[in-house]
Amino acid sequence: MSEQAEIIPLRGLRGMIAKNLSQAWQVPRVAQGLSVEIDGALAKLKQLSADEGVKLSFTHAIMRAIALTLTEHPLLNATINDKGIMLHESKNISVAVNTDNGLVAPVIKNVEQMSLSELANNLKEIAGKARTGTLAASGYQGGTFTVSTLGATGIDWFTPVLNPPQVAILGVGGIQKKAVVKGDVLTIATCVELTLVFDHRALDGFPAGLFLSALAKRLEASDF
């Protein structure tokens, strides 16, 4: 007697996700990763949250840090199509949001122009609408770079799938205490694993690595 299995149809949002992922998987992609110490960043977020009365998280910090770093590394703030690579001036960050119907990526536009508090309020509103299915179609359009955080699941790191037609996406792992060597001294630091996946048609490993290193330095310096 054959086993009865539940079938989830690939239509609607699930079908759109499947189609986009199939398209993204055909891209010649490369992944780079590093570990970043964020004790200073977390302390700054805690102080700013108390001063401004807004709950600020590491997600807000890394989104703004990405936007500021993209200003110095414009090759990653880009989309690609049959005509070529389009470099964008505005830093419109797509954010992976888990919903009951699947993963979506609403867009926060002009992140480089926002304060952390403004960013937190915008993200809360837009992500809330995405989860309830009330975000307009325009809310998912115009993204130039994507960030995906899975720290809440307990994983250390992961390699996210590109979000076409964007050329780069950053995966953010869980925040955890680690033993690190500073000079000749072994100490404990709070760290997070960052994984950058990029479209090798649009840029090479060296400029991508420069961006990731610059982002790490900005986070370690709490410059967001």
BALOBA-1460 file (C-alpha; in Angstrom, 3 decimals):
// residues 224
<rec num="1" residu="m" x="0.000" y="0.000" z="0.000"/>
<rec num="2" residu="s" x="1.507" y="3.307" z="-1.088"/>
<rec num="3" residu="e" x="2.120" y="6.076" z="1.430"/>
<rec num="4" residu="q" x="-0.136" y="9.134" z="1.246"/>
<rec num="5" residu="a" x="1.929" y="12.333" z="1.085"/>
<rec num="6" residu="e" x="0.826" y="15.936" z="1.377"/>
<rec num="7" residu="i" x="1.456" y="17.968" z="-1.775"/>
<rec num="8" residu="i" x="2.213" y="21.697" z="-1.617"/>
<rec num="9" residu="p" x="1.339" y="23.164" z="-5.045"/>
<rec num="10" residu="l" x="3.961" y="25.425" z="-6.646"/>
<rec num="11" residu="r" x="1.600" y="28.286" z="-7.328"/>
<rec num="12" residu="g" x="0.922" y="31.718" z="-5.926"/>
<rec num="13" residu="l" x="3.705" y="33.036" z="-3.700"/>
<rec num="14" residu="r" x="5.307" y="29.581" z="-3.373"/>
<rec num="15" residu="g" x="5.369" y="29.269" z="-7.159"/>
<rec num="16" residu="m" x="6.901" y="32.720" z="-7.556"/>
<rec num="17" residu="i" x="9.585" y="31.857" z="-4.998"/>
<rec num="18" residu="a" x="10.364" y="28.596" z="-6.808"/>
<rec num="19" residu="k" x="10.645" y="30.405" z="-10.156"/>
<rec num="20" residu="n" x="12.928" y="33.123" z="-8.765"/>
<rec num="21" residu="l" x="15.175" y="30.606" z="-7.008"/>
<rec num="22" residu="s" x="15.492" y="28.509" z="-10.155"/>
<rec num="23" residu="q" x="16.519" y="31.637" z="-12.049"/>
<rec num="24" residu="a" x="19.002" y="32.646" z="-9.358"/>
<rec num="25" residu="w" x="20.567" y="29.173" z="-9.226"/>
<rec num="26" residu="q" x="21.654" y="29.479" z="-12.879"/>
<rec num="27" residu="v" x="23.864" y="32.478" z="-12.034"/>
<rec num="28" residu="p" x="27.651" y="31.867" z="-11.720"/>
<rec num="29" residu="r" x="27.829" y="32.762" z="-8.033"/>
<rec num="30" residu="v" x="30.701" y="32.903" z="-5.582"/>
<rec num="31" residu="a" x="30.640" y="33.074" z="-1.768"/>
<rec num="32" residu="q" x="33.069" y="34.763" z="0.621"/>
<rec num="33" residu="g" x="32.842" y="34.893" z="4.400"/>
<rec num="34" residu="l" x="34.446" y="36.219" z="7.540"/>
<rec num="35" residu="s" x="33.832" y="36.577" z="11.268"/>
<rec num="36" residu="v" x="33.271" y="40.041" z="12.748"/>
<rec num="37" residu="e" x="33.633" y="41.151" z="16.362"/>
<rec num="38" residu="i" x="30.617" y="43.249" z="17.356"/>
<rec num="39" residu="d" x="30.877" y="43.945" z="21.091"/>
<rec num="40" residu="g" x="31.284" y="47.654" z="20.402"/>
<rec num="41" residu="a" x="28.407" y="47.686" z="17.935"/>
<rec num="42" residu="l" x="26.056" y="45.978" z="20.400"/>
<rec num="43" residu="a" x="27.033" y="48.407" z="23.161"/>
<rec num="44" residu="k" x="26.341" y="51.364" z="20.865"/>
<rec num="45" residu="l" x="22.946" y="49.942" z="19.875"/>
<rec num="46" residu="k" x="22.015" y="49.454" z="23.535"/>
<rec num="47" residu="q" x="22.931" y="53.051" z="24.372"/>
<rec num="48" residu="l" x="21.134" y="54.482" z="21.324"/>
<rec num="49" residu="s" x="18.026" y="52.433" z="22.102"/>
<rec num="50" residu="a" x="17.924" y="53.950" z="25.603"/>
<rec num="51" residu="d" x="18.637" y="57.481" z="24.370"/>
<rec num="52" residu="e" x="16.122" y="57.473" z="21.499"/>
<rec num="53" residu="g" x="13.411" y="55.246" z="22.949"/>
<rec num="54" residu="v" x="13.475" y="52.964" z="19.908"/>
<rec num="55" residu="k" x="14.414" y="49.282" z="20.014"/>
<rec num="56" residu="l" x="17.443" y="48.997" z="17.761"/>
<rec num="57" residu="s" x="18.814" y="45.615" z="16.711"/>
<rec num="58" residu="f" x="21.920" y="44.394" z="14.944"/>
<rec num="59" residu="t" x="19.812" y="44.046" z="11.787"/>
<rec num="60" residu="h" x="19.306" y="47.823" z="11.742"/>
<rec num="61" residu="a" x="23.006" y="48.414" z="12.306"/>
<rec num="62" residu="i" x="24.145" y="46.090" z="9.552"/>
<rec num="63" residu="m" x="21.614" y="47.472" z="7.059"/>
<rec num="64" residu="r" x="22.895" y="51.000" z="7.567"/>
<rec num="65" residu="a" x="26.503" y="49.808" z="7.571"/>
<rec num="66" residu="i" x="25.856" y="48.059" z="4.250"/>
<rec num="67" residu="a" x="24.357" y="51.216" z="2.739"/>
<rec num="68" residu="l" x="27.294" y="53.350" z="3.851"/>
<rec num="69" residu="t" x="29.834" y="50.792" z="2.624"/>
<rec num="70" residu="l" x="28.085" y="50.515" z="-0.760"/>
<rec num="71" residu="t" x="28.724" y="54.238" z="-1.212"/>
<rec num="72" residu="e" x="32.440" y="53.421" z="-1.257"/>
<rec num="73" residu="h" x="32.018" y="50.185" z="-3.253"/>
<rec num="74" residu="p" x="29.373" y="50.950" z="-5.913"/>
<rec num="75" residu="l" x="30.017" y="47.804" z="-7.979"/>
<rec num="76" residu="l" x="27.944" y="45.816" z="-5.482"/>
<rec num="77" residu="n" x="25.010" y="48.237" z="-5.488"/>
<rec num="78" residu="a" x="23.930" y="46.981" z="-8.872"/>
<rec num="79" residu="t" x="21.529" y="44.944" z="-10.943"/>
<rec num="80" residu="i" x="22.181" y="42.981" z="-14.127"/>
<rec num="81" residu="n" x="20.142" y="42.303" z="-17.251"/>
<rec num="82" residu="d" x="20.677" y="41.374" z="-20.895"/>
<rec num="83" residu="k" x="21.922" y="44.880" z="-21.666"/>
<rec num="84" residu="g" x="24.565" y="44.947" z="-18.967"/>
<rec num="85" residu="i" x="25.267" y="45.961" z="-15.397"/>
<rec num="86" residu="m" x="23.380" y="48.918" z="-13.948"/>
<rec num="87" residu="l" x="25.003" y="50.772" z="-11.044"/>
<rec num="88" residu="h" x="22.507" y="52.488" z="-8.760"/>
<rec num="89" residu="e" x="22.970" y="55.649" z="-6.739"/>
<rec num="90" residu="s" x="20.302" y="54.969" z="-4.105"/>
<rec num="91" residu="k" x="20.984" y="52.212" z="-1.632"/>
<rec num="92" residu="n" x="17.696" y="50.298" z="-1.618"/>
<rec num="93" residu="i" x="18.144" y="47.326" z="0.695"/>
<rec num="94" residu="s" x="15.932" y="44.276" z="0.272"/>
<rec num="95" residu="v" x="15.381" y="42.403" z="3.536"/>
<rec num="96" residu="a" x="14.486" y="38.720" z="3.644"/>
<rec num="97" residu="v" x="11.292" y="38.352" z="5.726"/>
<rec num="98" residu="n" x="9.808" y="34.988" z="6.652"/>
<rec num="99" residu="t" x="6.017" y="34.788" z="6.322"/>
<rec num="100" residu="d" x="3.464" y="32.012" z="6.719"/>
<rec num="101" residu="n" x="3.408" y="31.683" z="2.932"/>
<rec num="102" residu="g" x="7.151" y="31.789" z="2.296"/>
<rec num="103" residu="l" x="10.168" y="34.054" z="2.156"/>
<rec num="104" residu="v" x="9.715" y="37.521" z="0.675"/>
<rec num="105" residu="a" x="12.095" y="40.475" z="0.331"/>
<rec num="106" residu="p" x="10.491" y="43.904" z="0.823"/>
<rec num="107" residu="v" x="12.656" y="46.921" z="0.043"/>
<rec num="108" residu="i" x="13.745" y="49.769" z="2.322"/>
<rec num="109" residu="k" x="14.700" y="52.617" z="0.002"/>
<rec num="110" residu="n" x="17.440" y="55.215" z="0.469"/>
<rec num="111" residu="v" x="18.818" y="53.549" z="3.593"/>
<rec num="112" residu="e" x="21.973" y="55.679" z="3.419"/>
<rec num="113" residu="q" x="19.842" y="58.769" z="4.116"/>
<rec num="114" residu="m" x="18.117" y="57.369" z="7.226"/>
<rec num="115" residu="s" x="19.057" y="57.485" z="10.872"/>
<rec num="116" residu="l" x="18.963" y="54.186" z="12.745"/>
<rec num="117" residu="s" x="15.672" y="55.160" z="14.382"/>
<rec num="118" residu="e" x="14.102" y="56.037" z="11.036"/>
<rec num="119" residu="l" x="15.354" y="52.766" z="9.599"/>
<rec num="120" residu="a" x="13.955" y="50.775" z="12.537"/>
<rec num="121" residu="n" x="10.517" y="52.365" z="12.171"/>
<rec num="122" residu="n" x="10.464" y="51.863" z="8.386"/>
<rec num="123" residu="l" x="11.544" y="48.247" z="8.633"/>
<rec num="124" residu="k" x="8.970" y="47.483" z="11.328"/>
<rec num="125" residu="e" x="6.153" y="48.921" z="9.215"/>
<rec num="126" residu="i" x="7.182" y="47.354" z="5.911"/>
<rec num="127" residu="a" x="8.028" y="43.928" z="7.362"/>
<rec num="128" residu="g" x="4.705" y="43.939" z="9.221"/>
<rec num="129" residu="k" x="2.812" y="44.598" z="6.008"/>
<rec num="130" residu="a" x="4.810" y="41.894" z="4.215"/>
<rec num="131" residu="r" x="3.879" y="39.335" z="6.884"/>
<rec num="132" residu="t" x="0.180" y="40.209" z="6.707"/>
<rec num="133" residu="g" x="0.155" y="40.293" z="2.905"/>
<rec num="134" residu="t" x="-0.867" y="43.971" z="2.787"/>
<rec num="135" residu="l" x="2.336" y="45.383" z="1.282"/>
<rec num="136" residu="a" x="1.782" y="46.756" z="-2.222"/>
<rec num="137" residu="a" x="3.685" y="45.174" z="-5.127"/>
<rec num="138" residu="s" x="5.810" y="48.334" z="-5.362"/>
<rec num="139" residu="g" x="7.144" y="47.544" z="-1.884"/>
<rec num="140" residu="y" x="9.104" y="44.632" z="-3.346"/>
<rec num="141" residu="q" x="10.554" y="46.519" z="-6.306"/>
<rec num="142" residu="g" x="13.684" y="48.587" z="-6.810"/>
<rec num="143" residu="g" x="16.050" y="46.717" z="-4.480"/>
<rec num="144" residu="t" x="19.775" y="47.073" z="-5.203"/>
<rec num="145" residu="f" x="21.260" y="44.756" z="-2.522"/>
<rec num="146" residu="t" x="19.778" y="42.119" z="-0.199"/>
<rec num="147" residu="v" x="20.486" y="41.146" z="3.402"/>
<rec num="148" residu="s" x="19.221" y="37.897" z="4.920"/>
<rec num="149" residu="t" x="19.536" y="37.170" z="8.641"/>
<rec num="150" residu="l" x="19.037" y="33.720" z="10.124"/>
<rec num="151" residu="g" x="20.595" y="34.263" z="13.530"/>
<rec num="152" residu="a" x="17.287" y="33.648" z="15.288"/>
<rec num="153" residu="t" x="17.331" y="30.032" z="14.045"/>
<rec num="154" residu="g" x="20.558" y="29.278" z="15.893"/>
<rec num="155" residu="i" x="22.707" y="28.633" z="12.815"/>
<rec num="156" residu="d" x="26.300" y="29.876" z="12.671"/>
<rec num="157" residu="w" x="26.473" y="30.763" z="8.975"/>
<rec num="158" residu="f" x="24.837" y="30.066" z="5.627"/>
<rec num="159" residu="t" x="25.173" y="30.917" z="1.934"/>
<rec num="160" residu="p" x="22.062" y="32.785" z="0.756"/>
<rec num="161" residu="v" x="20.724" y="32.578" z="-2.797"/>
<rec num="162" residu="l" x="20.994" y="35.685" z="-4.963"/>
<rec num="163" residu="n" x="17.926" y="37.879" z="-5.399"/>
<rec num="164" residu="p" x="17.791" y="38.566" z="-9.176"/>
<rec num="165" residu="p" x="18.472" y="40.927" z="-10.812"/>
<rec num="166" residu="q" x="20.676" y="42.099" z="-7.920"/>
<rec num="167" residu="v" x="24.330" y="41.089" z="-8.069"/>
<rec num="168" residu="a" x="24.993" y="40.583" z="-4.348"/>
<rec num="169" residu="i" x="23.396" y="39.365" z="-1.115"/>
<rec num="170" residu="l" x="24.741" y="39.185" z="2.447"/>
<rec num="171" residu="g" x="23.911" y="36.342" z="4.816"/>
<rec num="172" residu="v" x="24.108" y="37.117" z="8.543"/>
<rec num="173" residu="g" x="24.500" y="34.224" z="10.966"/>
<rec num="174" residu="g" x="23.887" y="33.989" z="14.687"/>
<rec num="175" residu="i" x="25.541" y="36.220" z="17.279"/>
<rec num="176" residu="q" x="27.751" y="34.124" z="19.544"/>
<rec num="177" residu="k" x="30.643" y="34.284" z="21.978"/>
<rec num="178" residu="k" x="33.957" y="33.037" z="20.567"/>
<rec num="179" residu="a" x="37.530" y="32.631" z="21.670"/>
<rec num="180" residu="v" x="39.668" y="35.030" z="19.612"/>
<rec num="181" residu="v" x="43.358" y="35.901" z="19.597"/>
<rec num="182" residu="k" x="44.255" y="39.598" z="19.860"/>
<rec num="183" residu="g" x="47.973" y="40.003" z="19.503"/>
<rec num="184" residu="d" x="49.275" y="37.182" z="21.692"/>
<rec num="185" residu="v" x="46.306" y="37.219" z="24.069"/>
<rec num="186" residu="l" x="43.422" y="34.747" z="23.972"/>
<rec num="187" residu="t" x="40.139" y="36.434" z="24.885"/>
<rec num="188" residu="i" x="36.379" y="36.114" z="24.455"/>
<rec num="189" residu="a" x="34.497" y="38.298" z="21.962"/>
<rec num="190" residu="t" x="30.971" y="38.512" z="20.586"/>
<rec num="191" residu="c" x="31.093" y="37.632" z="16.895"/>
<rec num="192" residu="v" x="28.873" y="37.142" z="13.879"/>
<rec num="193" residu="e" x="29.572" y="35.298" z="10.641"/>
<rec num="194" residu="l" x="28.951" y="37.238" z="7.421"/>
<rec num="195" residu="t" x="28.716" y="35.495" z="4.041"/>
<rec num="196" residu="l" x="28.678" y="37.512" z="0.838"/>
<rec num="197" residu="v" x="27.346" y="35.813" z="-2.302"/>
<rec num="198" residu="f" x="27.828" y="37.658" z="-5.590"/>
<rec num="199" residu="d" x="27.236" y="37.266" z="-9.306"/>
<rec num="200" residu="h" x="30.622" y="36.588" z="-10.902"/>
<rec num="201" residu="r" x="29.395" y="37.991" z="-14.196"/>
<rec num="202" residu="a" x="29.091" y="41.414" z="-12.592"/>
<rec num="203" residu="l" x="32.228" y="41.568" z="-10.452"/>
<rec num="204" residu="d" x="35.280" y="39.610" z="-9.444"/>
<rec num="205" residu="g" x="36.407" y="38.249" z="-6.097"/>
<rec num="206" residu="f" x="38.845" y="41.045" z="-5.300"/>
<rec num="207" residu="p" x="36.392" y="43.989" z="-5.309"/>
<rec num="208" residu="a" x="33.819" y="41.805" z="-3.573"/>
<rec num="209" residu="g" x="36.386" y="40.960" z="-0.900"/>
<rec num="210" residu="l" x="37.267" y="44.625" z="-0.458"/>
<rec num="211" residu="f" x="33.597" y="45.409" z="0.158"/>
<rec num="212" residu="l" x="33.193" y="42.633" z="2.732"/>
<rec num="213" residu="s" x="36.387" y="43.635" z="4.541"/>
<rec num="214" residu="a" x="35.320" y="47.297" z="4.586"/>
<rec num="215" residu="l" x="31.914" y="46.324" z="5.950"/>
<rec num="216" residu="a" x="33.542" y="44.269" z="8.703"/>
<rec num="217" residu="k" x="35.822" y="47.162" z="9.690"/>
<rec num="218" residu="r" x="32.865" y="49.541" z="9.796"/>
<rec num="219" residu="l" x="30.934" y="47.209" z="12.076"/>
<rec num="220" residu="e" x="33.920" y="46.618" z="14.338"/>
<rec num="221" residu="a" x="34.376" y="50.401" z="14.601"/>
<rec num="222" residu="s" x="30.622" y="50.857" z="15.308"/>
<rec num="223" residu="d" x="30.537" y="53.285" z="12.376"/>
<rec num="224" residu="f" x="26.893" y="53.138" z="11.387"/>
